[in-house]
C-alpha cells in the first residue's frame, strides 16, 4: 500500500500527519524533496515523533 500526504504551503501539518501514519501502521517515510532548512529536516522531525522500530526513514532525493 502506498500513501501520499499532499498539501500546499508550509506549516499545515503534512509532517505531523505523516508521523502519525508511520507510527500507527509502521509505514516507511520518504520526502523526495526537502526545501528550506537542512539543519532540521522534516525527516528529522518524523524521526523524533515516532517510537516504533519498524519505520524506515529514507534519505531525500533532493535537498534545496
Buried (B, 14 or more C-beta within 10 A) or exposed (E): EEEEBEEEEEEEEBBBEBBBBBBEEEBEBBBEEBEEEEEEBBBBBBBEBBEEEEBEBEEBEEEE
